[in-house]
Amino acid sequence: MADKYDLDRFINDSRFLEYVFEGKHKSYWADYLLRYPENLADFTKAEEWLRSWKFKTHTTSKEKYASYLKKFKDSIYIDSAYEKQVKPAKSADMTWLLKIAAVVVLAIFSIGLVVFLHQQQEIIEVAQEESLPAKVVKTAGRKMKPAFMLSDGTFVRLNSESSIEFPEKFDSLQREVILKGEAFFEVAPDVNRPFIIYCDEMLITVLGTSFNIRSYADDKRSHVAVKSGKVLVRKSDDQPEESKLLEIGEMISLYKDSQKLVKSSFDLEQMFGWTEGKIVFKDADVSEIVKKLERWYDVDINVKLSQSIQRGYSGRFSNVALEYILEGIGFSLGFQYEINGRNVKIYD
């Protein structure tokens, strides 16, 4: 449990108050947490403490009310360190008068603020009715690996059987996309807006970097591998302090059965080779081989083996025909194959 001194480092920072109550400085704090992940716990507790305030005012305006009230309280607050420097003792009458004055000023301030909020209510309601940016969904079928740019200049390449959803134009606060499957990103740097990716059970936050995400629904684990820059990753249902910071050459894997996040190094060609037309296997079992070949060549592979193959296969292929790959893998693992149009059979 963080003590009050730990929380004060954030609560006494005007940028933190504006982040919590007005949604400002998101990129500043995203960058701060990337650089100082050890402060995530204190950051989260301070944010939860401020957001727990309750005020009797319009629901749509309580954050701004809390922000103004906090700043007002801070302006008349005298901490213990200052009080110790005041040598002359205040008389009981003077102390009482000061308390009355503070209450009166606070009451006048609160009444004025409520009137102001009433006047702003119509503006707030109109803003809520404004249409959201149009959503765009791009999908890559089998054999497809489309590349395109987002409105902020971010480069994206989708792998086969993947899709990404994003707004036609990002707003002024942050950039958010939803990914299913696999994609390579080169995120355009923007100090004012973090780039956030929602992918299956993971939430990935970056400012400007290049990395690969793979999270197919039928995979046993999901991966995030960083090629340049830094990436902050956590499970979508975790608290921010449980995030993992990834740097160049690091990968994190989410094991779907245990829900554990495991950090490791990775083979650059294995994770990024697909963006250059390379099929890379590393100790892959038959199931992994079949799924990758089906996506890559748009075929359906029927496995008819009398017993499962226990050993894995490692190999690299670049822009070659399916027959060539099956010939090489079949020779190594000891199976035969037949190709009939889009239907492939693997057997003993």
LUMFILUM-171896 format. One record per residue (C-alpha): x, y, z; residue number from 1. Coordinates in nm, 2 decimals, m for minus. Layout:
<nodes>
+--------+--------+--------+-----+
!     c1 !     c2 !     c3 ! num !
+--------+--------+--------+-----+
!      X !      Y !      Z ! NUM !
...
+--------+--------+--------+-----+
</nodes>
This chain:
<nodes>
+--------+--------+--------+-----+
!     c1 !     c2 !     c3 ! num !
+--------+--------+--------+-----+
!   0.00 !   0.00 !   0.00 !   1 !
!   0.15 !   0.33 !  m0.11 !   2 !
!   0.18 !   0.59 !   0.17 !   3 !
!   0.05 !   0.95 !   0.14 !   4 !
!   0.40 !   1.08 !   0.03 !   5 !
!   0.40 !   0.84 !  m0.26 !   6 !
!   0.06 !   0.95 !  m0.38 !   7 !
!   0.14 !   1.32 !  m0.33 !   8 !
!   0.40 !   1.31 !  m0.61 !   9 !
!   0.11 !   1.28 !  m0.85 !  10 !
!  m0.18 !   1.45 !  m0.67 !  11 !
!   0.03 !   1.77 !  m0.63 !  12 !
!   0.11 !   1.77 !  m1.00 !  13 !
!  m0.13 !   1.99 !  m1.20 !  14 !
!  m0.07 !   1.78 !  m1.51 !  15 !
!  m0.19 !   1.47 !  m1.32 !  16 !
!  m0.51 !   1.65 !  m1.20 !  17 !
!  m0.58 !   1.76 !  m1.56 !  18 !
!  m0.52 !   1.41 !  m1.69 !  19 !
!  m0.76 !   1.25 !  m1.44 !  20 !
!  m1.04 !   1.51 !  m1.45 !  21 !
!  m1.01 !   1.66 !  m1.80 !  22 !
!  m0.84 !   1.39 !  m2.01 !  23 !
!  m0.53 !   1.61 !  m2.09 !  24 !
!  m0.16 !   1.51 !  m2.10 !  25 !
!  m0.23 !   1.14 !  m2.19 !  26 !
!   0.09 !   1.11 !  m2.40 !  27 !
!   0.30 !   1.27 !  m2.12 !  28 !
!   0.19 !   1.01 !  m1.86 !  29 !
!   0.21 !   0.73 !  m2.11 !  30 !
!   0.57 !   0.82 !  m2.18 !  31 !
!   0.63 !   0.87 !  m1.80 !  32 !
!   0.51 !   0.51 !  m1.73 !  33 !
!   0.72 !   0.37 !  m2.01 !  34 !
!   1.03 !   0.53 !  m1.86 !  35 !
!   0.94 !   0.46 !  m1.49 !  36 !
!   0.72 !   0.14 !  m1.48 !  37 !
!   0.81 !   0.10 !  m1.11 !  38 !
!   0.58 !   0.39 !  m1.03 !  39 !
!   0.27 !   0.23 !  m1.19 !  40 !
!   0.13 !   0.12 !  m0.86 !  41 !
!   0.14 !   0.47 !  m0.70 !  42 !
!   0.01 !   0.62 !  m1.03 !  43 !
!  m0.29 !   0.39 !  m1.03 !  44 !
!  m0.37 !   0.44 !  m0.66 !  45 !
!  m0.35 !   0.82 !  m0.69 !  46 !
!  m0.59 !   0.81 !  m0.99 !  47 !
!  m0.83 !   0.58 !  m0.81 !  48 !
!  m0.83 !   0.80 !  m0.51 !  49 !
!  m0.91 !   1.11 !  m0.71 !  50 !
!  m1.18 !   0.94 !  m0.92 !  51 !
!  m1.35 !   0.81 !  m0.60 !  52 !
!  m1.47 !   1.16 !  m0.51 !  53 !
!  m1.85 !   1.21 !  m0.51 !  54 !
!  m2.03 !   1.54 !  m0.58 !  55 !
!  m2.39 !   1.64 !  m0.59 !  56 !
!  m2.39 !   1.80 !  m0.94 !  57 !
!  m2.46 !   1.70 !  m1.29 !  58 !
!  m2.33 !   1.36 !  m1.38 !  59 !
!  m2.18 !   1.49 !  m1.71 !  60 !
!  m1.99 !   1.76 !  m1.53 !  61 !
!  m1.87 !   1.60 !  m1.21 !  62 !
!  m1.51 !   1.56 !  m1.33 !  63 !
!  m1.47 !   1.93 !  m1.41 !  64 !
!  m1.64 !   2.02 !  m1.08 !  65 !
!  m1.40 !   1.80 !  m0.89 !  66 !
!  m1.10 !   1.95 !  m1.07 !  67 !
!  m1.20 !   2.31 !  m0.99 !  68 !
!  m1.29 !   2.22 !  m0.63 !  69 !
!  m0.95 !   2.05 !  m0.58 !  70 !
!  m0.76 !   2.35 !  m0.72 !  71 !
!  m0.97 !   2.58 !  m0.50 !  72 !
!  m0.90 !   2.37 !  m0.19 !  73 !
!  m0.53 !   2.36 !  m0.27 !  74 !
!  m0.52 !   2.74 !  m0.29 !  75 !
!  m0.63 !   2.78 !   0.07 !  76 !
!  m0.46 !   2.47 !   0.21 !  77 !
!  m0.18 !   2.52 !   0.46 !  78 !
!   0.03 !   2.21 !   0.52 !  79 !
!   0.20 !   2.11 !   0.84 !  80 !
!   0.55 !   2.22 !   0.72 !  81 !
!   0.43 !   2.58 !   0.67 !  82 !
!   0.24 !   2.58 !   1.00 !  83 !
!   0.56 !   2.50 !   1.19 !  84 !
!   0.73 !   2.81 !   1.04 !  85 !
!   0.45 !   3.04 !   1.18 !  86 !
!   0.59 !   3.14 !   1.52 !  87 !
!   0.32 !   3.37 !   1.66 !  88 !
!   0.03 !   3.15 !   1.80 !  89 !
!  m0.31 !   3.24 !   1.66 !  90 !
!  m0.57 !   3.34 !   1.91 !  91 !
!  m0.89 !   3.12 !   1.94 !  92 !
!  m1.10 !   3.41 !   1.81 !  93 !
!  m0.87 !   3.46 !   1.50 !  94 !
!  m0.87 !   3.09 !   1.43 !  95 !
!  m1.25 !   3.08 !   1.45 !  96 !
!  m1.28 !   3.38 !   1.22 !  97 !
!  m1.05 !   3.22 !   0.96 !  98 !
!  m1.26 !   2.90 !   0.97 !  99 !
!  m1.58 !   3.10 !   0.91 ! 100 !
!  m1.42 !   3.29 !   0.63 ! 101 !
!  m1.30 !   2.97 !   0.46 ! 102 !
!  m1.65 !   2.82 !   0.48 ! 103 !
!  m1.81 !   3.13 !   0.34 ! 104 !
!  m1.56 !   3.16 !   0.05 ! 105 !
!  m1.61 !   2.79 !  m0.02 ! 106 !
!  m1.99 !   2.83 !  m0.02 ! 107 !
!  m1.98 !   3.13 !  m0.26 ! 108 !
!  m1.74 !   2.94 !  m0.49 ! 109 !
!  m1.96 !   2.63 !  m0.49 ! 110 !
!  m2.28 !   2.83 !  m0.56 ! 111 !
!  m2.11 !   3.01 !  m0.85 ! 112 !
!  m1.97 !   2.69 !  m0.99 ! 113 !
!  m2.31 !   2.52 !  m0.98 ! 114 !
!  m2.47 !   2.81 !  m1.17 ! 115 !
!  m2.19 !   2.79 !  m1.42 ! 116 !
!  m2.25 !   2.42 !  m1.47 ! 117 !
!  m2.62 !   2.48 !  m1.52 ! 118 !
!  m2.53 !   2.73 !  m1.79 ! 119 !
!  m2.30 !   2.48 !  m1.96 ! 120 !
!  m2.54 !   2.19 !  m1.94 ! 121 !
!  m2.69 !   2.25 !  m2.29 ! 122 !
!  m2.35 !   2.28 !  m2.44 ! 123 !
!  m2.25 !   1.94 !  m2.28 ! 124 !
!  m2.56 !   1.77 !  m2.41 ! 125 !
!  m2.51 !   1.89 !  m2.76 ! 126 !
!  m2.15 !   1.77 !  m2.75 ! 127 !
!  m2.26 !   1.43 !  m2.64 ! 128 !
!  m2.49 !   1.41 !  m2.94 ! 129 !
!  m2.22 !   1.48 !  m3.19 ! 130 !
!  m2.15 !   1.18 !  m3.42 ! 131 !
!  m1.84 !   0.98 !  m3.35 ! 132 !
!  m1.57 !   0.94 !  m3.62 ! 133 !
!  m1.66 !   0.68 !  m3.89 ! 134 !
!  m1.51 !   0.34 !  m3.82 ! 135 !
!  m1.31 !   0.15 !  m4.08 ! 136 !
!  m1.25 !  m0.22 !  m4.09 ! 137 !
!  m0.99 !  m0.38 !  m4.31 ! 138 !
!  m0.97 !  m0.76 !  m4.35 ! 139 !
!  m0.71 !  m0.98 !  m4.50 ! 140 !
!  m0.82 !  m1.32 !  m4.64 ! 141 !
!  m0.60 !  m1.62 !  m4.70 ! 142 !
!  m0.29 !  m1.55 !  m4.92 ! 143 !
!  m0.34 !  m1.17 !  m4.85 ! 144 !
!  m0.10 !  m0.95 !  m4.67 ! 145 !
!  m0.22 !  m0.59 !  m4.73 ! 146 !
!  m0.02 !  m0.29 !  m4.62 ! 147 !
!  m0.17 !   0.06 !  m4.57 ! 148 !
!  m0.13 !   0.39 !  m4.37 ! 149 !
!  m0.36 !   0.51 !  m4.10 ! 150 !
!  m0.46 !   0.88 !  m4.08 ! 151 !
!  m0.18 !   0.96 !  m3.84 ! 152 !
!   0.09 !   0.82 !  m4.06 ! 153 !
!   0.12 !   0.48 !  m3.89 ! 154 !
!   0.21 !   0.19 !  m4.12 ! 155 !
!   0.02 !  m0.14 !  m4.08 ! 156 !
!   0.07 !  m0.47 !  m4.26 ! 157 !
!  m0.20 !  m0.73 !  m4.20 ! 158 !
!  m0.12 !  m1.10 !  m4.21 ! 159 !
!  m0.36 !  m1.35 !  m4.37 ! 160 !
!  m0.70 !  m1.41 !  m4.19 ! 161 !
!  m0.66 !  m1.10 !  m3.98 ! 162 !
!  m0.86 !  m0.78 !  m3.94 ! 163 !
!  m0.82 !  m0.43 !  m3.79 ! 164 !
!  m1.08 !  m0.17 !  m3.69 ! 165 !
!  m0.99 !   0.19 !  m3.65 ! 166 !
!  m1.15 !   0.54 !  m3.68 ! 167 !
!  m1.13 !   0.71 !  m4.02 ! 168 !
!  m0.96 !   0.99 !  m3.84 ! 169 !
!  m0.81 !   0.98 !  m3.49 ! 170 !
!  m0.93 !   1.23 !  m3.23 ! 171 !
!  m0.71 !   1.48 !  m3.05 ! 172 !
!  m0.65 !   1.27 !  m2.73 ! 173 !
!  m0.54 !   0.92 !  m2.84 ! 174 !
!  m0.52 !   0.67 !  m3.12 ! 175 !
!  m0.71 !   0.34 !  m3.06 ! 176 !
!  m0.74 !   0.03 !  m3.29 ! 177 !
!  m0.88 !  m0.32 !  m3.25 ! 178 !
!  m0.68 !  m0.61 !  m3.40 ! 179 !
!  m0.78 !  m0.97 !  m3.46 ! 180 !
!  m0.51 !  m1.20 !  m3.59 ! 181 !
!  m0.16 !  m1.08 !  m3.68 ! 182 !
!  m0.02 !  m0.74 !  m3.79 ! 183 !
!   0.31 !  m0.55 !  m3.81 ! 184 !
!   0.30 !  m0.19 !  m3.69 ! 185 !
!   0.53 !   0.11 !  m3.75 ! 186 !
!   0.36 !   0.36 !  m3.52 ! 187 !
!   0.41 !   0.73 !  m3.62 ! 188 !
!   0.55 !   0.92 !  m3.32 ! 189 !
!   0.31 !   1.17 !  m3.16 ! 190 !
!   0.40 !   1.32 !  m2.82 ! 191 !
!   0.04 !   1.43 !  m2.77 ! 192 !
!  m0.14 !   1.10 !  m2.84 ! 193 !
!  m0.05 !   0.74 !  m2.73 ! 194 !
!  m0.13 !   0.46 !  m2.97 ! 195 !
!  m0.34 !   0.19 !  m2.81 ! 196 !
!  m0.41 !  m0.16 !  m2.95 ! 197 !
!  m0.69 !  m0.38 !  m2.82 ! 198 !
!  m0.60 !  m0.74 !  m2.93 ! 199 !
!  m0.80 !  m1.04 !  m2.79 ! 200 !
!  m0.70 !  m1.04 !  m2.42 ! 201 !
!  m0.42 !  m0.79 !  m2.44 ! 202 !
!  m0.39 !  m0.41 !  m2.43 ! 203 !
!  m0.08 !  m0.26 !  m2.59 ! 204 !
!   0.03 !   0.10 !  m2.55 ! 205 !
!   0.30 !   0.28 !  m2.75 ! 206 !
!   0.41 !   0.63 !  m2.86 ! 207 !
!   0.63 !   0.56 !  m3.16 ! 208 !
!   0.79 !   0.22 !  m3.24 ! 209 !
!   0.78 !  m0.09 !  m3.46 ! 210 !
!   0.65 !  m0.43 !  m3.34 ! 211 !
!   0.46 !  m0.74 !  m3.44 ! 212 !
!   0.14 !  m0.88 !  m3.27 ! 213 !
!   0.01 !  m1.23 !  m3.33 ! 214 !
!  m0.30 !  m1.34 !  m3.16 ! 215 !
!  m0.51 !  m1.58 !  m3.37 ! 216 !
!  m0.82 !  m1.72 !  m3.19 ! 217 !
!  m0.70 !  m2.08 !  m3.24 ! 218 !
!  m0.34 !  m2.03 !  m3.12 ! 219 !
!  m0.24 !  m2.15 !  m2.77 ! 220 !
!  m0.06 !  m1.83 !  m2.70 ! 221 !
!  m0.04 !  m1.47 !  m2.82 ! 222 !
!   0.28 !  m1.28 !  m2.89 ! 223 !
!   0.40 !  m0.92 !  m2.90 ! 224 !
!   0.76 !  m0.87 !  m3.03 ! 225 !
!   0.94 !  m0.53 !  m3.04 ! 226 !
!   1.17 !  m0.44 !  m3.32 ! 227 !
!   1.23 !  m0.08 !  m3.22 ! 228 !
!   1.13 !   0.15 !  m2.94 ! 229 !
!   0.93 !   0.05 !  m2.63 ! 230 !
!   0.59 !  m0.11 !  m2.58 ! 231 !
!   0.38 !  m0.15 !  m2.27 ! 232 !
!   0.17 !  m0.47 !  m2.25 ! 233 !
!  m0.09 !  m0.60 !  m2.01 ! 234 !
!  m0.39 !  m0.83 !  m2.01 ! 235 !
!  m0.70 !  m0.63 !  m2.07 ! 236 !
!  m0.85 !  m0.71 !  m1.73 ! 237 !
!  m0.53 !  m0.64 !  m1.53 ! 238 !
!  m0.45 !  m0.32 !  m1.34 ! 239 !
!  m0.20 !  m0.08 !  m1.50 ! 240 !
!   0.07 !  m0.17 !  m1.24 ! 241 !
!   0.08 !  m0.52 !  m1.38 ! 242 !
!   0.19 !  m0.40 !  m1.72 ! 243 !
!   0.51 !  m0.54 !  m1.87 ! 244 !
!   0.76 !  m0.30 !  m2.04 ! 245 !
!   0.92 !  m0.44 !  m2.36 ! 246 !
!   1.23 !  m0.30 !  m2.53 ! 247 !
!   1.41 !  m0.38 !  m2.85 ! 248 !
!   1.46 !  m0.76 !  m2.90 ! 249 !
!   1.21 !  m0.85 !  m2.63 ! 250 !
!   0.88 !  m1.05 !  m2.67 ! 251 !
!   0.60 !  m1.12 !  m2.44 ! 252 !
!   0.37 !  m1.43 !  m2.47 ! 253 !
!   0.03 !  m1.46 !  m2.32 ! 254 !
!  m0.05 !  m1.83 !  m2.26 ! 255 !
!  m0.42 !  m1.86 !  m2.30 ! 256 !
!  m0.48 !  m2.17 !  m2.08 ! 257 !
!  m0.29 !  m2.02 !  m1.77 ! 258 !
!  m0.34 !  m1.65 !  m1.85 ! 259 !
!   0.03 !  m1.60 !  m1.77 ! 260 !
!   0.24 !  m1.33 !  m1.94 ! 261 !
!   0.60 !  m1.45 !  m2.00 ! 262 !
!   0.88 !  m1.22 !  m2.13 ! 263 !
!   1.16 !  m1.36 !  m2.35 ! 264 !
!   1.39 !  m1.29 !  m2.65 ! 265 !
!   1.29 !  m1.40 !  m3.00 ! 266 !
!   1.42 !  m1.50 !  m3.34 ! 267 !
!   1.39 !  m1.18 !  m3.56 ! 268 !
!   1.32 !  m1.38 !  m3.88 ! 269 !
!   1.07 !  m1.60 !  m3.72 ! 270 !
!   0.86 !  m1.31 !  m3.59 ! 271 !
!   0.90 !  m1.06 !  m3.88 ! 272 !
!   0.99 !  m1.28 !  m4.17 ! 273 !
!   0.63 !  m1.30 !  m4.30 ! 274 !
!   0.64 !  m0.92 !  m4.37 ! 275 !
!   0.92 !  m1.00 !  m4.63 ! 276 !
!   0.75 !  m1.31 !  m4.79 ! 277 !
!   0.93 !  m1.56 !  m4.57 ! 278 !
!   0.77 !  m1.87 !  m4.41 ! 279 !
!   0.96 !  m1.95 !  m4.10 ! 280 !
!   0.91 !  m2.26 !  m3.87 ! 281 !
!   1.09 !  m2.31 !  m3.55 ! 282 !
!   1.04 !  m2.65 !  m3.37 ! 283 !
!   0.68 !  m2.63 !  m3.51 ! 284 !
!   0.44 !  m2.93 !  m3.47 ! 285 !
!   0.21 !  m3.05 !  m3.74 ! 286 !
!  m0.08 !  m2.84 !  m3.62 ! 287 !
!   0.12 !  m2.52 !  m3.64 ! 288 !
!   0.26 !  m2.61 !  m3.98 ! 289 !
!  m0.09 !  m2.69 !  m4.12 ! 290 !
!  m0.25 !  m2.36 !  m3.99 ! 291 !
!   0.03 !  m2.15 !  m4.13 ! 292 !
!   0.02 !  m2.32 !  m4.47 ! 293 !
!  m0.35 !  m2.29 !  m4.50 ! 294 !
!  m0.34 !  m1.92 !  m4.44 ! 295 !
!  m0.04 !  m1.86 !  m4.67 ! 296 !
!  m0.16 !  m2.07 !  m4.97 ! 297 !
!  m0.54 !  m2.06 !  m4.92 ! 298 !
!  m0.58 !  m2.44 !  m4.90 ! 299 !
!  m0.76 !  m2.68 !  m4.67 ! 300 !
!  m0.53 !  m2.95 !  m4.53 ! 301 !
!  m0.67 !  m3.28 !  m4.41 ! 302 !
!  m0.43 !  m3.47 !  m4.18 ! 303 !
!  m0.46 !  m3.85 !  m4.19 ! 304 !
!  m0.18 !  m3.99 !  m3.98 ! 305 !
!  m0.20 !  m4.32 !  m3.80 ! 306 !
!   0.00 !  m4.17 !  m3.51 ! 307 !
!   0.10 !  m3.82 !  m3.41 ! 308 !
!   0.44 !  m3.69 !  m3.50 ! 309 !
!   0.62 !  m3.60 !  m3.18 ! 310 !
!   0.92 !  m3.41 !  m3.31 ! 311 !
!   0.91 !  m3.05 !  m3.43 ! 312 !
!   1.02 !  m2.90 !  m3.76 ! 313 !
!   1.25 !  m2.60 !  m3.82 ! 314 !
!   1.30 !  m2.44 !  m4.16 ! 315 !
!   1.28 !  m2.13 !  m4.37 ! 316 !
!   1.12 !  m2.08 !  m4.72 ! 317 !
!   1.10 !  m1.77 !  m4.93 ! 318 !
!   0.85 !  m1.73 !  m5.22 ! 319 !
!   0.83 !  m2.10 !  m5.31 ! 320 !
!   0.54 !  m2.32 !  m5.42 ! 321 !
!   0.34 !  m2.52 !  m5.17 ! 322 !
!   0.47 !  m2.85 !  m5.33 ! 323 !
!   0.83 !  m2.75 !  m5.25 ! 324 !
!   0.75 !  m2.69 !  m4.88 ! 325 !
!   0.55 !  m3.01 !  m4.84 ! 326 !
!   0.82 !  m3.21 !  m5.00 ! 327 !
!   1.08 !  m3.07 !  m4.76 ! 328 !
!   0.87 !  m3.10 !  m4.44 ! 329 !
!   0.74 !  m3.44 !  m4.54 ! 330 !
!   1.09 !  m3.58 !  m4.59 ! 331 !
!   1.19 !  m3.45 !  m4.25 ! 332 !
!   0.89 !  m3.56 !  m4.05 ! 333 !
!   0.81 !  m3.87 !  m4.25 ! 334 !
!   0.47 !  m3.82 !  m4.42 ! 335 !
!   0.33 !  m3.82 !  m4.77 ! 336 !
!   0.10 !  m3.56 !  m4.93 ! 337 !
!  m0.14 !  m3.51 !  m5.22 ! 338 !
!  m0.26 !  m3.18 !  m5.37 ! 339 !
!  m0.60 !  m3.17 !  m5.55 ! 340 !
!  m0.67 !  m2.80 !  m5.62 ! 341 !
!  m0.73 !  m2.63 !  m5.29 ! 342 !
!  m0.76 !  m2.96 !  m5.10 ! 343 !
!  m0.44 !  m3.11 !  m4.95 ! 344 !
!  m0.41 !  m3.45 !  m4.78 ! 345 !
!  m0.12 !  m3.54 !  m4.55 ! 346 !
!  m0.09 !  m3.91 !  m4.46 ! 347 !
!   0.16 !  m4.19 !  m4.36 ! 348 !
+--------+--------+--------+-----+
</nodes>
